[in-house]
Amino acid sequence: MSSCSTLRIILTAMFAALICVATMFIRIPTPGTGGYANAGDGLMLTAAFLLPPGCAAIAAGVGSMLSDLLAGYMSYVPGTLVIKGAATLIAALICRRSFRFSRLTGAILCELFMVAGYLLYESLLLSYGVGALASVPANLAQGAVGVVIGMALTPFFTRSRDITELLKKME
């Protein structure tokens, strides 16, 4: 195994753990949905901005899924793995484009995908039907908080020379 692939595994696992902890540490219950808003989306977006797309998607999917698993939201575990992973992949791929607002564009589209993904998952697979619409405002609020946290947190990672060098080795 090359040092580059070992580094990818380590940083992917580190971000998965950070996402899981951030999701579980700051939990604000959302009325009427049984769910909660959290800070995990901010770290999910930070992973999308810093890691290769596949690594970011795995970190977000696994980290978010683990938080659902550990918090007892068993019915959301498979949906969260797919929705958060795919949403982060979208942000990471858009972020790799060279236009000026790629991070912000990627972050917004990521969170909109997350909201739509949970709406479909809850209405179709969890059989909530139109009742799933009740979670949309809370998911939009969580997404907005995630965009703010991700956009604010990423520069702290990129200012560190050591972290920047590690990230360059992953390319």
C-alpha contacts under 8 A as a table, 3 or more apart, distances in Angstrom:
res1	aa1	res2	aa2	distance
1	M	5	S	6.56
1	M	6	T	6.79
2	S	5	S	5.40
2	S	6	T	6.31
3	S	6	T	4.97
3	S	7	L	6.00
4	C	7	L	5.08
4	C	8	R	6.23
4	C	169	K	6.40
4	C	170	M	5.60
5	S	8	R	4.96
5	S	9	I	6.26
5	S	170	M	7.59
6	T	9	I	5.16
6	T	10	I	6.21
7	L	10	I	5.07
7	L	11	L	6.09
7	L	166	L	7.95
7	L	170	M	6.82
8	R	11	L	5.34
8	R	12	T	5.90
8	R	55	C	7.04
8	R	170	M	6.24
9	I	12	T	5.17
9	I	13	A	6.05
9	I	55	C	7.95
10	I	13	A	5.21
10	I	14	M	6.04
11	L	14	M	4.88
11	L	15	F	6.09
12	T	15	F	5.27
12	T	16	A	6.14
12	T	51	L	7.81
12	T	55	C	5.52
12	T	56	A	6.73
12	T	58	I	7.12
12	T	59	A	5.24
13	A	16	A	4.96
13	A	17	A	6.18
13	A	59	A	6.39
14	M	17	A	5.18
14	M	18	L	6.20
14	M	59	A	7.99
15	F	18	L	4.89
15	F	19	I	5.96
15	F	43	L	7.57
15	F	44	M	7.87
15	F	47	A	6.63
15	F	56	A	7.97
15	F	59	A	5.65
15	F	60	A	7.55
15	F	63	G	7.50
16	A	19	I	5.18
16	A	20	C	6.14
16	A	58	I	7.65
16	A	59	A	4.16
16	A	60	A	5.96
16	A	61	G	7.83
16	A	62	V	6.03
16	A	63	G	4.05
16	A	64	S	7.56
17	A	20	C	5.08
17	A	21	V	6.14
17	A	59	A	7.97
17	A	63	G	5.79
18	L	21	V	5.18
18	L	22	A	5.95
18	L	40	G	7.95
18	L	43	L	7.13
18	L	63	G	7.39
19	I	22	A	5.13
19	I	23	T	5.97
19	I	40	G	4.93
19	I	41	D	7.47
19	I	43	L	5.65
19	I	44	M	6.21
19	I	59	A	7.65
19	I	60	A	6.66
19	I	63	G	5.16
19	I	64	S	6.32
20	C	23	T	5.19
20	C	24	M	6.22
20	C	40	G	6.81
20	C	63	G	4.43
20	C	64	S	5.45
20	C	65	M	7.81
20	C	66	L	6.22
20	C	67	S	5.01
21	V	24	M	5.12
21	V	25	F	5.64
21	V	40	G	7.61
21	V	67	S	7.36
22	A	25	F	5.18
22	A	26	I	6.28
22	A	38	N	7.11
22	A	39	A	5.39
22	A	40	G	4.74
22	A	43	L	7.48
23	T	26	I	6.17
23	T	27	R	6.83
23	T	38	N	5.07
23	T	39	A	5.46
23	T	40	G	4.17
23	T	41	D	7.64
23	T	64	S	6.97
23	T	67	S	6.41
24	M	27	R	6.01
24	M	38	N	7.24
24	M	40	G	7.91
24	M	67	S	6.02
24	M	71	A	7.53
25	F	38	N	7.86
26	I	37	A	7.89
26	I	38	N	5.35
26	I	39	A	6.10
27	R	36	Y	5.74
27	R	37	A	5.78
27	R	38	N	5.04
27	R	39	A	7.84
28	I	36	Y	5.11
28	I	37	A	5.07
28	I	38	N	6.44
29	P	34	G	7.11
29	P	35	G	5.96
29	P	36	Y	4.09
29	P	37	A	6.35
30	T	33	T	6.01
30	T	34	G	6.54
30	T	35	G	5.68
30	T	36	Y	4.95
30	T	37	A	6.58
30	T	138	A	6.49
31	P	34	G	6.80
31	P	35	G	7.94
32	G	134	A	7.42
33	T	134	A	6.86
33	T	135	S	5.88
37	A	138	A	7.02
37	A	139	N	7.40
37	A	141	A	7.83
37	A	142	Q	5.37
38	N	41	D	7.20
38	N	142	Q	6.62
39	A	42	G	5.67
39	A	43	L	7.25
39	A	142	Q	7.87
39	A	145	V	7.32
39	A	146	G	6.35
39	A	149	I	7.52
40	G	43	L	5.37
40	G	44	M	6.10
40	G	64	S	7.31
40	G	146	G	7.20
41	D	44	M	4.71
41	D	45	L	6.12
41	D	142	Q	7.61
41	D	143	G	6.92
41	D	145	V	7.83
41	D	146	G	4.54
41	D	147	V	7.51
41	D	149	I	7.94
41	D	150	G	7.44
42	G	45	L	5.25
42	G	46	T	6.27
42	G	145	V	7.22
42	G	146	G	4.02
42	G	147	V	6.11
42	G	148	V	7.15
42	G	149	I	4.59
42	G	150	G	4.10
42	G	151	M	7.78
42	G	153	L	7.65
43	L	46	T	4.77
43	L	47	A	6.12
43	L	146	G	7.72
43	L	149	I	7.47
43	L	150	G	6.01
43	L	153	L	7.85
44	M	47	A	5.20
44	M	48	A	6.39
44	M	56	A	7.48
44	M	59	A	7.65
44	M	60	A	5.29
44	M	88	T	6.67
44	M	150	G	7.50
45	L	48	A	4.81
45	L	49	F	6.22
45	L	88	T	6.61
45	L	91	A	7.16
45	L	107	A	6.46
45	L	146	G	7.30
45	L	147	V	7.23
45	L	150	G	5.15
45	L	151	M	7.89
46	T	49	F	5.09
46	T	50	L	6.20
46	T	150	G	5.07
46	T	151	M	7.46
46	T	153	L	6.86
46	T	154	T	5.39
47	A	50	L	5.19
47	A	51	L	5.45
47	A	56	A	5.13
47	A	59	A	7.53
47	A	60	A	7.59
48	A	51	L	5.85
48	A	52	P	7.40
48	A	53	P	6.44
48	A	56	A	5.07
48	A	57	A	7.34
48	A	88	T	5.79
48	A	89	L	6.99
48	A	91	A	5.91
48	A	92	A	4.36
48	A	95	C	7.53
49	F	91	A	7.54
49	F	92	A	5.90
49	F	95	C	6.23
49	F	103	R	6.91
49	F	154	T	7.26
50	L	56	A	7.94
50	L	154	T	7.74
50	L	167	L	7.11
51	L	55	C	6.08
51	L	56	A	5.43
51	L	92	A	7.83
51	L	167	L	7.07
51	L	170	M	7.92
52	P	55	C	5.40
52	P	56	A	6.12
52	P	92	A	7.25
52	P	170	M	7.61
52	P	171	E	7.24
53	P	56	A	5.14
53	P	57	A	6.14
53	P	88	T	7.80
53	P	89	L	5.52
53	P	92	A	4.96
53	P	93	L	6.10
54	G	57	A	5.15
54	G	58	I	6.23
54	G	89	L	6.74
55	C	58	I	5.20
55	C	59	A	6.08
56	A	59	A	5.12
56	A	60	A	6.10
56	A	85	G	7.75
56	A	88	T	6.50
56	A	89	L	6.75
56	A	92	A	7.12
57	A	60	A	5.25
57	A	61	G	5.98
57	A	84	K	7.42
57	A	85	G	4.28
57	A	86	A	6.37
57	A	87	A	7.69
57	A	88	T	5.18
57	A	89	L	4.98
58	I	61	G	5.19
58	I	62	V	5.85
58	I	85	G	5.95
59	A	62	V	5.42
59	A	63	G	5.69
59	A	85	G	7.55
60	A	63	G	5.25
60	A	64	S	5.82
60	A	81	L	7.82
60	A	84	K	5.84
60	A	85	G	5.36
60	A	88	T	6.58
61	G	64	S	5.45
61	G	65	M	5.89
61	G	80	T	6.57
61	G	81	L	4.20
61	G	82	V	6.28
61	G	83	I	7.31
61	G	84	K	4.97
61	G	85	G	4.05
61	G	86	A	7.78
62	V	65	M	5.02
62	V	66	L	5.96
62	V	81	L	5.93
62	V	85	G	7.68
63	G	66	L	5.22
63	G	67	S	6.43
64	S	67	S	5.20
64	S	68	D	6.51
64	S	80	T	6.45
64	S	81	L	6.77
64	S	84	K	6.96
65	M	68	D	5.16
65	M	69	L	6.16
65	M	76	Y	7.87
65	M	77	V	5.20
65	M	78	P	7.24
65	M	80	T	5.40
65	M	81	L	5.07
66	L	69	L	4.88
66	L	70	L	5.98
66	L	77	V	7.59
67	S	70	L	5.15
67	S	71	A	5.91
68	D	71	A	5.11
68	D	72	G	6.08
68	D	73	Y	4.94
68	D	74	M	6.62
68	D	76	Y	6.64
68	D	77	V	5.78
68	D	80	T	7.74
69	L	72	G	5.34
69	L	73	Y	5.89
69	L	74	M	5.73
69	L	77	V	6.07
70	L	73	Y	7.72
73	Y	76	Y	5.61
73	Y	77	V	6.76
74	M	77	V	5.33
75	S	78	P	7.35
75	S	79	G	7.95
75	S	126	L	7.62
76	Y	79	G	5.28
76	Y	80	T	5.78
77	V	80	T	5.31
77	V	81	L	6.28
78	P	81	L	5.23
78	P	82	V	6.50
79	G	82	V	5.35
79	G	83	I	5.81
79	G	118	Y	7.55
79	G	121	Y	6.61
80	T	83	I	5.10
80	T	84	K	5.55
80	T	85	G	7.75
81	L	84	K	5.81
81	L	85	G	5.90
82	V	85	G	5.21
82	V	86	A	5.90
83	I	86	A	5.29
83	I	87	A	5.94
83	I	113	F	7.87
83	I	114	M	6.06
83	I	117	G	5.85
83	I	118	Y	7.25
84	K	87	A	5.07
84	K	88	T	6.03
84	K	114	M	6.54
85	G	88	T	5.29
85	G	89	L	6.18
86	A	89	L	4.97
86	A	90	I	6.30
87	A	90	I	5.19
87	A	91	A	6.53
87	A	109	L	7.88
87	A	110	C	4.62
87	A	111	E	6.88
87	A	113	F	5.80
87	A	114	M	5.88
88	T	91	A	5.05
88	T	92	A	6.06
88	T	110	C	6.05
89	L	92	A	5.05
89	L	93	L	6.06
90	I	93	L	5.32
90	I	94	I	6.19
90	I	106	G	6.71
90	I	109	L	7.37
90	I	110	C	5.91
91	A	94	I	5.23
91	A	95	C	5.91
91	A	103	R	7.40
91	A	105	T	7.84
91	A	106	G	4.06
91	A	107	A	5.54
91	A	109	L	6.89
91	A	110	C	5.29
92	A	95	C	4.97
92	A	96	R	6.43
92	A	106	G	7.00
93	L	96	R	5.31
93	L	97	R	7.21
93	L	106	G	7.80
94	I	97	R	5.50
94	I	102	S	6.04
94	I	103	R	7.32
94	I	105	T	7.40
94	I	106	G	5.16
95	C	98	S	7.72
95	C	102	S	4.95
95	C	103	R	5.09
95	C	105	T	7.96
95	C	106	G	5.86
96	R	102	S	7.53
97	R	102	S	6.35
98	S	102	S	6.94
99	F	102	S	5.69
101	F	104	L	5.47
101	F	105	T	5.94
102	S	105	T	5.04
102	S	106	G	5.80
103	R	106	G	5.10
103	R	107	A	5.97
103	R	151	M	7.65
104	L	107	A	5.05
104	L	108	I	6.13
104	L	147	V	7.60
104	L	151	M	7.35
105	T	108	I	5.30
105	T	109	L	6.17
106	G	109	L	5.24
106	G	110	C	5.90
107	A	110	C	5.04
107	A	111	E	6.26
107	A	147	V	5.78
107	A	150	G	7.93
108	I	111	E	5.28
108	I	112	L	6.18
108	I	143	G	7.88
108	I	144	A	7.99
108	I	147	V	6.76
109	L	112	L	5.05
109	L	113	F	6.04
110	C	113	F	5.18
110	C	114	M	6.25
111	E	114	M	4.85
111	E	115	V	6.26
111	E	140	L	7.56
111	E	143	G	5.01
111	E	144	A	7.61
111	E	146	G	7.86
111	E	147	V	7.70
112	L	115	V	5.11
112	L	116	A	6.21
112	L	140	L	7.54
112	L	143	G	7.45
113	F	116	A	5.10
113	F	117	G	5.80
114	M	117	G	4.98
114	M	118	Y	6.17
114	M	139	N	7.91
114	M	143	G	7.85
115	V	118	Y	5.41
115	V	119	L	6.17
115	V	136	V	6.40
115	V	139	N	5.67
115	V	140	L	6.42
115	V	143	G	7.73
116	A	119	L	5.01
116	A	120	L	6.21
117	G	120	L	5.28
117	G	121	Y	6.02
118	Y	121	Y	4.86
118	Y	122	E	5.81
119	L	122	E	5.36
119	L	123	S	5.97
119	L	132	A	5.77
119	L	133	L	6.63
119	L	135	S	7.50
119	L	136	V	6.92
120	L	123	S	5.21
120	L	124	L	5.74
120	L	125	L	7.55
121	Y	124	L	5.51
121	Y	125	L	5.15
121	Y	126	L	6.41
122	E	125	L	5.82
122	E	126	L	4.72
122	E	127	S	6.32
122	E	128	Y	5.62
122	E	129	G	7.33
122	E	132	A	5.58
123	S	126	L	6.04
123	S	127	S	5.14
123	S	128	Y	4.54
123	S	129	G	4.15
123	S	130	V	6.36
123	S	131	G	7.15
123	S	132	A	5.24
124	L	127	S	5.05
124	L	128	Y	6.95
124	L	129	G	6.47
128	Y	131	G	5.24
128	Y	132	A	5.43
129	G	132	A	5.93
130	V	133	L	5.69
131	G	134	A	5.79
132	A	135	S	5.79
132	A	136	V	7.40
133	L	136	V	5.37
134	A	137	P	6.95
135	S	138	A	5.47
135	S	139	N	6.12
136	V	139	N	5.06
136	V	140	L	6.01
137	P	140	L	5.05
137	P	141	A	6.18
138	A	141	A	5.06
138	A	142	Q	6.12
139	N	142	Q	4.96
139	N	143	G	6.00
140	L	143	G	4.97
140	L	144	A	6.16
141	A	144	A	5.08
141	A	145	V	6.26
142	Q	145	V	5.15
142	Q	146	G	6.08
143	G	146	G	4.90
143	G	147	V	6.21
144	A	147	V	5.16
144	A	148	V	6.39
145	V	148	V	5.19
145	V	149	I	6.13
146	G	149	I	5.13
146	G	150	G	5.86
147	V	150	G	5.15
147	V	151	M	5.97
148	V	151	M	5.30
148	V	152	A	6.04
149	I	152	A	5.12
149	I	153	L	5.75
150	G	153	L	5.22
150	G	154	T	5.98
151	M	154	T	5.82
151	M	155	P	7.58
152	A	155	P	6.54
152	A	156	F	7.81
153	L	156	F	5.59
153	L	157	F	7.07
154	T	157	F	5.32
154	T	158	T	6.37
155	P	158	T	4.95
155	P	159	R	5.95
156	F	159	R	5.39
156	F	160	S	7.01
157	F	160	S	5.79
157	F	163	I	6.55
157	F	164	T	7.63
158	T	161	R	7.43
158	T	163	I	6.76
158	T	164	T	5.77
159	R	164	T	7.42
160	S	163	I	5.36
160	S	164	T	6.15
161	R	164	T	5.07
161	R	165	E	6.13
162	D	165	E	5.20
162	D	166	L	6.31
163	I	166	L	5.03
163	I	167	L	6.15
164	T	167	L	5.13
164	T	168	K	6.21
165	E	168	K	5.11
165	E	169	K	6.37
166	L	169	K	5.20
166	L	170	M	6.69
167	L	170	M	5.21
167	L	171	E	6.98
168	K	171	E	5.48
